[in-house]
Amino acid sequence: MADTRHPFLHGLSKHRGSPPTVVVIFGASGDLTARKLIPAIYNLAHDGLLPADFYLIGFGRKPIPDEEFQKIAEGAIKEFSRREPTADVWGRLAPRTLYVSGGYDEKAAFDRLRDRIAGLEKQINQELQPLFYISTPPTVFAPIIRNLGASGLASRYLGQRHQSKVIIEKPFGRDLASAQALNKELTDVFEEPQVFRIDHYLGKETVQDLLVQRFANSIFEPIWNRNFIDHVQITVAEQVGVEARAGYYEQSGALRDMIQNHTMQLLALTAMEPPVSMDAESVRDEKVKVLKAIQALRLDGPDPDVARAQYGEGLIGGKPVKGYLQEKDVAPASATETYAALRLSINNWRWQGVPFYLRSGKHMARRVSEIAVRFKRAPGSLFSESERFQLAPNTLAFQIQPDEGMSLILNAKIPGLETRTQPVKMNFKYATTFGSNTPEAYERLVLDAMIGDGTLFIRGDETERSWQLITPIHEHWAAQGRNGLDSYASGSWGPKAGEALLATHGHSWREP
């Protein structure tokens, strides 16, 4: 029988080996649950990728019956899913969508949750793999983890394929000390193979494709080094401002919100050595090695490796917008950065002397996330003798969002009776080749956690090493206050301080 599923699913087993599972979402009434998690689970069901015995339990403080949670879930699917709920698929999933109420610091509530899961197992005469998804504010991470341990839920079927597992959302700490403390909370209750620290960027198609492009195409790996690459730029730009999140953002800033997690993960995948295999530990071992090879940053002096700024007034989409200090709930003398940029040096054989530039900001010119690998110019002056030759450095760009794909800038001859050149771009777009209704990042990540594949998740030592690099920057900026804090117009590509990071090395930012 022909496989009628989306082209991305052709050849994929119907459940990728996932055992019977119950997914428990802590923070069931939260925004992430409605926008991402419930739609992801529905789409996995739609594609036949959930096990036959699958249950979803929402856990929250507000006591509501199962039927009301089912209606809430259906509404979330209608509003946020890439597919409308169908009577067939939702008809099978809805009766298995349940709810347990209680406080996160209430041991008795976790005992009730344990008993509810045991009741389901008795009902189907089958053991269920518990997968706990902690989608709550970080202030309640610790009590949830402790009560999962105290109730025995964390140790169910330990050592077996369907042992308990936990997914924990970012932010994973706010500095090195808090990340180490959270790791200790986790490892006091769970073993490391049970823990899945999530960064949704790793579930994006282009991020996963980066490893395929590097290690499945023989044309790239021989030139993926200091001999051919001039520098690498990683941009995570947002066009929105802080909107209604000023309370959170005042405690976070661009460095914590984006650089420490998303952009550092992109750097690790770009710069890592080939793993001995594609199993989770081999891939994560290589990522950690890259992070350990990053040199300490210069934080001040005439040529620092860091820059920060706040957005001022400007135009977004042709409309005037406020500066950060005019936003609601922002302190009048706030020193929180809405833009951060780093210049990193990796001290190993492959990358010695190749700068990696990272930047992220709000109210930027457009929303885009990309990795741009810029190659060295061709030697000699064969095509640089006159104005007839417009040449650009070869650049391979992986666009992560919004239009997932990749492009390669080459120099080509302009048709005509004389030799004139101009840069041209070769494009590959996922939507064009495979269709636009591609799986969301959370679909891949939830499925991987269900089958116990940690490749696209972050290991404990990895997150600690990332914080080890970032925490000194935070401490330095906190001591400086607003001193050294630059500004940039909303709708621009960032401040002069960010440009200076590259200019001192003869480089300039791309405008993707």
C-alpha positions in Angstrom: 0.0 0.0 0.0 1.4 3.4 -0.9 2.5 5.7 1.9 0.1 8.7 1.7 1.7 10.7 4.4 3.7 13.9 4.0 6.9 13.4 1.9 9.0 14.0 5.1 7.5 10.8 6.6 8.0 8.5 3.6 10.1 5.5 4.7 9.6 6.4 8.4 8.3 3.7 10.7 4.8 4.5 12.0 6.0 4.9 15.6 9.8 4.9 15.5 9.8 2.3 18.2 8.1 4.3 20.9 6.7 2.2 23.7 3.3 2.8 25.2 3.5 6.2 26.7 1.8 8.7 28.9 2.9 12.3 28.5 2.3 14.6 31.5 2.6 18.3 30.9 3.2 20.5 34.0 1.9 23.9 33.2 -1.0 22.6 31.2 -2.7 26.0 31.1 0.4 27.8 29.8 1.0 29.5 26.5 3.6 27.0 25.3 1.3 24.1 25.9 -1.5 25.7 23.8 0.7 27.0 21.0 3.2 24.2 20.6 2.9 21.1 22.8 -0.7 20.1 22.3 -0.6 20.8 18.5 2.7 18.8 18.3 1.1 15.8 19.9 -2.0 16.1 17.7 0.1 16.2 14.6 2.1 13.2 15.7 -1.2 11.3 16.2 -2.3 12.5 12.7 0.8 11.1 11.1 0.5 7.8 12.9 3.7 8.3 14.9 2.2 7.8 18.4 2.1 4.3 20.0 -1.3 2.6 20.0 -1.5 3.0 23.8 -0.9 6.7 24.3 -2.3 9.1 26.9 -1.8 12.9 27.5 -2.3 14.2 31.1 -2.4 17.9 31.8 -1.3 18.9 35.3 -2.1 22.3 36.8 -3.3 24.1 39.9 -6.8 24.9 38.6 -9.2 22.0 39.2 -11.0 21.2 36.0 -12.7 18.0 34.7 -11.2 15.9 31.9 -13.9 17.0 29.5 -13.1 20.7 29.9 -9.4 20.1 29.4 -10.3 18.2 26.2 -12.2 21.2 24.9 -9.3 23.5 25.8 -6.9 21.1 23.9 -9.2 21.0 20.9 -9.4 24.8 20.8 -5.6 25.0 20.9 -5.4 22.6 18.0 -7.9 24.6 15.9 -6.0 27.9 16.6 -2.4 26.9 16.5 -1.9 23.5 14.8 -0.6 23.3 11.2 -3.6 21.0 10.6 -7.3 21.3 11.6 -8.5 18.6 14.0 -10.3 15.8 12.2 -13.1 13.7 13.7 -11.1 10.5 13.2 -7.8 11.6 14.7 -9.2 13.8 17.5 -11.9 11.3 18.2 -9.2 8.8 19.1 -7.0 11.2 21.0 -9.6 13.2 23.0 -10.8 10.4 25.3 -7.1 9.8 26.2 -6.6 13.5 27.0 -6.9 13.8 30.8 -6.3 16.2 33.7 -4.9 16.1 37.2 -5.0 19.1 39.5 -2.7 20.1 42.3 0.1 22.3 43.5 3.6 21.8 42.3 4.8 21.7 45.8 2.1 19.4 46.9 3.3 15.8 47.4 -0.3 14.5 47.6 -1.0 15.8 44.1 1.9 13.8 42.7 0.6 10.7 44.5 -2.7 11.3 42.8 -0.9 11.6 39.4 1.0 8.3 40.1 -2.3 6.6 41.0 -4.0 7.9 37.8 -1.2 6.5 35.7 -1.4 3.2 37.5 -5.1 3.1 36.9 -4.5 3.6 33.1 -1.9 0.7 33.2 -4.4 -1.6 34.9 -7.1 -0.6 32.4 -5.0 -1.5 29.4 -3.0 -4.3 31.1 0.2 -2.6 29.9 3.0 -0.7 31.4 3.2 2.9 30.3 6.4 5.0 29.8 6.0 8.2 31.8 7.3 11.3 30.0 7.1 14.4 32.1 7.2 17.8 30.3 8.1 20.7 32.7 6.6 23.7 30.9 6.4 26.1 33.9 8.2 29.2 35.1 11.7 28.2 36.4 10.8 29.1 40.0 8.8 25.8 40.3 11.3 23.5 38.4 12.8 22.4 41.7 9.6 21.4 43.6 8.3 19.5 40.6 11.5 17.6 40.3 11.6 16.8 44.0 8.0 15.6 44.1 8.5 13.4 41.0 11.3 11.8 43.1 9.3 11.6 46.4 6.3 10.1 44.7 8.3 7.4 42.9 7.3 8.7 39.5 10.9 9.5 38.5 12.2 6.0 39.1 9.4 4.0 37.4 10.9 1.2 35.3 14.4 2.5 35.9 17.0 0.8 33.7 14.4 -0.4 31.2 13.6 1.0 27.8 10.3 2.6 29.0 11.9 4.2 32.1 10.6 7.6 33.2 11.9 10.5 31.3 11.7 14.3 31.9 11.8 17.2 29.4 12.7 20.5 30.9 12.3 23.8 29.1 14.6 26.8 29.1 15.8 28.9 30.8 18.0 26.3 32.4 19.4 28.5 35.1 20.3 32.2 34.8 24.0 31.8 35.5 26.6 29.1 36.1 25.8 28.7 39.8 22.0 28.3 39.2 22.5 25.9 36.3 24.8 23.8 38.5 22.2 23.8 41.2 19.4 22.8 38.8 21.6 20.0 37.4 22.1 18.8 40.9 18.3 18.8 41.6 17.8 16.8 38.5 20.6 14.3 39.0 19.5 13.7 42.7 16.2 12.4 41.3 16.9 11.3 37.7 19.8 9.7 35.9 21.3 11.7 33.1 19.9 9.4 30.3 16.4 10.2 31.7 16.8 14.0 31.3 16.1 15.9 28.1 17.0 19.6 28.3 15.2 21.1 25.3 16.2 23.9 22.9 13.5 24.0 20.2 16.1 25.4 17.7 17.6 22.0 17.6 14.3 20.6 16.2 14.3 23.0 13.3 14.8 21.3 9.9 17.7 23.5 8.8 19.6 23.0 12.1 19.3 19.2 11.7 20.2 19.6 8.0 23.5 21.3 9.0 24.9 17.9 10.1 23.7 16.3 6.9 25.3 19.0 4.7 28.6 18.8 6.6 29.0 15.0 6.9 26.9 13.5 4.0 28.3 15.7 1.2 32.0 15.2 0.4 32.4 18.7 -1.1 32.1 20.5 2.2 34.1 18.7 4.8 37.5 19.1 3.1 37.1 22.9 3.1 35.4 23.2 6.5 38.4 24.6 8.3 40.8 27.6 8.8 42.5 27.1 5.4 39.3 28.0 3.4 36.9 29.7 5.8 37.5 33.4 6.6 34.9 33.7 9.4 31.4 32.6 10.5 28.4 34.8 11.3 25.4 33.6 13.4 22.4 35.9 13.5 19.2 35.5 15.5 17.3 38.7 14.9 13.7 39.5 16.0 11.6 42.3 14.6 9.3 42.3 17.6 10.1 44.2 20.8 9.6 43.0 24.4 5.8 43.5 24.0 4.1 42.2 27.2 7.2 40.3 28.4 9.1 43.3 29.9 8.8 41.8 33.4 10.6 38.7 32.2 13.0 40.4 29.8 14.2 42.9 32.5 15.6 39.8 34.3 16.9 38.2 31.2 18.2 40.4 28.3 19.4 39.2 24.9 22.5 37.4 26.3 20.5 35.1 28.5 17.4 34.9 26.3 19.1 34.0 23.0 22.9 33.9 23.0 23.5 31.5 25.9 21.2 28.8 24.4 20.1 29.1 20.8 23.1 30.8 19.2 25.7 28.7 21.2 24.0 25.6 20.0 24.2 26.7 16.4 27.9 27.5 16.9 28.5 24.0 18.4 26.9 22.2 15.5 28.7 24.4 12.9 32.2 24.0 14.5 32.1 20.4 15.9 34.3 17.6 14.7 32.7 14.6 12.9 31.3 12.3 15.6 32.3 8.6 15.5 28.6 7.9 15.0 25.2 9.6 15.0 24.2 8.3 18.5 23.3 10.9 21.0 26.4 10.7 23.2 28.9 10.8 20.3 27.2 14.0 18.9 27.0 15.7 22.3 30.6 14.8 23.1 31.8 16.7 20.1 29.6 19.7 20.9 31.0 19.9 24.4 34.6 19.7 23.0 33.9 22.8 20.8 32.5 24.8 23.8 35.5 23.9 25.9 37.9 25.1 23.1 36.4 28.6 23.1 38.8 31.1 24.6 37.9 33.5 27.4 36.5 36.7 26.1 38.1 40.2 26.5 35.4 42.2 28.2 36.9 45.7 28.1 39.9 47.6 26.7 40.3 49.1 23.2 39.1 45.9 21.3 36.6 44.0 23.4 35.0 40.7 22.2 31.5 41.8 23.4 29.0 44.5 22.6 25.5 45.4 24.0 22.9 47.9 23.3 19.2 48.9 23.7 16.8 49.7 21.0 15.6 53.3 20.7 12.7 54.8 18.8 12.4 54.0 15.1 10.2 52.4 12.4 9.1 48.8 12.2 7.0 47.9 9.1 6.8 51.6 8.3 5.2 52.4 11.7 6.8 54.4 14.5 7.7 52.3 17.7 8.9 53.2 21.2 12.4 52.8 22.5 13.0 50.1 25.1 13.1 52.6 28.0 9.6 53.8 27.0 8.1 50.3 27.1 5.6 49.4 29.9 7.2 47.9 33.0 10.8 48.8 32.0 12.8 50.6 34.6 13.6 54.2 33.6 17.3 53.6 34.0 17.3 50.0 32.9 20.7 48.6 31.7 19.1 45.4 30.2 20.5 44.8 26.8 18.1 44.1 23.9 21.0 43.4 21.6 24.1 41.4 22.3 27.0 40.4 20.0 30.1 38.3 20.7 33.4 37.6 18.8 34.5 34.1 19.7 37.8 32.3 19.0 38.0 28.5 19.0 41.4 27.3 20.0 41.8 24.0 18.1 43.4 22.8 14.9 40.4 23.2 12.7 39.4 26.8 13.7 42.5 28.6 14.9 42.4 32.2 13.7 38.8 32.0 12.4 36.5 34.4 14.3 32.9 33.3 15.0 30.5 36.3 15.3 27.3 35.9 17.2 24.5 38.5 17.5 20.9 38.6 18.6 18.6 41.5 19.1 15.0 42.8 19.2 13.4 45.4 17.0 15.9 44.5 14.3 15.4 45.2 10.5 13.7 41.8 10.0 13.0 38.5 11.7 15.7 36.1 10.6 17.9 33.4 12.0 20.9 32.2 10.0 24.4 30.7 10.0 26.6 32.3 7.3 29.9 30.6 6.5 32.1 33.1 4.6 35.0 31.6 2.6 38.3 33.2 1.8 38.6 35.1 -1.4 40.3 33.4 -4.4 44.1 34.1 -4.4 45.6 36.3 -7.1 44.1 39.2 -9.1 42.8 37.4 -12.2 39.4 39.1 -12.0 40.1 42.2 -10.0 41.8 44.4 -12.6 39.0 46.7 -13.5 35.4 47.8 -12.6 34.1 45.2 -14.9 34.5 42.5 -12.2 32.1 42.7 -9.3 33.2 40.0 -7.0 31.8 38.8 -3.6 33.3 36.3 -1.2 31.7 32.8 -1.5 29.1 32.5 1.3 27.2 29.4 2.4 24.1 30.5 4.5 21.8 28.2 6.4 18.5 30.0 7.0 16.8 28.6 10.0 13.8 30.9 10.0 11.5 32.1 8.6 12.1 30.5 5.2 14.0 27.3 6.1 16.7 26.5 3.5 20.2 27.3 2.4 21.9 29.5 -0.2 25.4 29.7 -1.8 26.8 32.9 -3.2 29.0 32.4 -6.3 30.6 34.8 -8.8 29.4 34.3 -12.4 29.9 35.8 -15.8 27.3 38.3 -17.0 26.1 37.3 -20.5 27.5 39.5 -23.2 30.4 40.2 -25.6 32.9 41.0 -22.9 33.9 39.3 -19.7 32.0 41.0 -16.8 31.2 39.3 -13.5 28.6 39.6 -10.8 27.7 37.7 -7.7 24.7 35.2 -8.0 22.9 33.2 -5.4 21.9 29.5 -5.6 18.9 28.8 -3.3 17.4 25.7 -1.8 14.1 26.1 0.1 12.4 23.4 2.1 8.9 24.7 1.2 9.7 24.6 -2.5 11.2 21.1 -2.6 9.2 19.3 0.1 6.0 21.4 0.5 5.2 24.0 3.1 3.3 21.9 5.7 6.5 20.5 7.3 6.7 19.1 10.8 7.2 21.7 13.6 10.3 21.5 15.8 8.4 20.4 18.8 6.9 17.4 16.9 10.4 16.1 16.3 11.6 16.8 19.8 8.7 15.2 21.7 8.9 12.1 19.5 12.7 11.8 20.0 12.2 12.1 23.8 9.5 9.4 23.7 11.9 6.9 22.0 14.8 8.0 24.2 16.9 9.7 21.5 18.8 12.6 23.2 20.8 13.7 20.1 18.8 17.0 19.7 18.8 17.7 23.4 21.4 19.4 25.7 23.5 17.4 28.2 24.2 18.7 31.7 27.9 19.4 31.1 27.1 21.2 27.9 24.8 23.7 29.5 27.2 24.3 32.3 30.0 25.0 29.9 27.9 27.5 28.0 27.1 29.3 31.2 30.7 29.2 32.2 31.4 31.4 29.1 28.4 33.7 29.5 28.3 34.3 33.2 31.5 36.5 33.3 29.9 38.8 30.7 26.8 39.2 32.8 28.8 40.0 35.9 30.9 42.5 34.0 27.9 44.2 32.5 26.1 44.3 35.9 29.1 46.0 37.4 29.2 48.6 34.6 25.5 49.5 34.7 24.7 51.7 31.7 28.3 52.5 31.2 29.3 51.1 27.8 25.7 50.4 26.8 25.1 51.5 23.2 21.8 52.2 21.4 20.4 51.5 18.0 17.3 52.7 16.1 14.4 50.3 16.0 14.2 48.8 12.5 18.0 48.9 12.0 20.6 46.0 12.0 22.0 47.1 15.4 24.5 49.5 17.0 27.9 50.8 16.0 29.4 48.8 18.8 28.2 45.6 17.1 29.7 46.8 13.8 33.0 47.5 15.5 33.4 43.9 16.6 33.8 42.9 13.0 35.4 46.1 11.6 38.5 45.8 13.7 39.1 42.4 11.9 38.3 43.8 8.4 34.8 42.2 8.4 31.2 43.5 8.3 27.8 42.0 9.1 25.7 40.5 6.4 22.2 41.8 6.0 20.3 38.6 5.5 
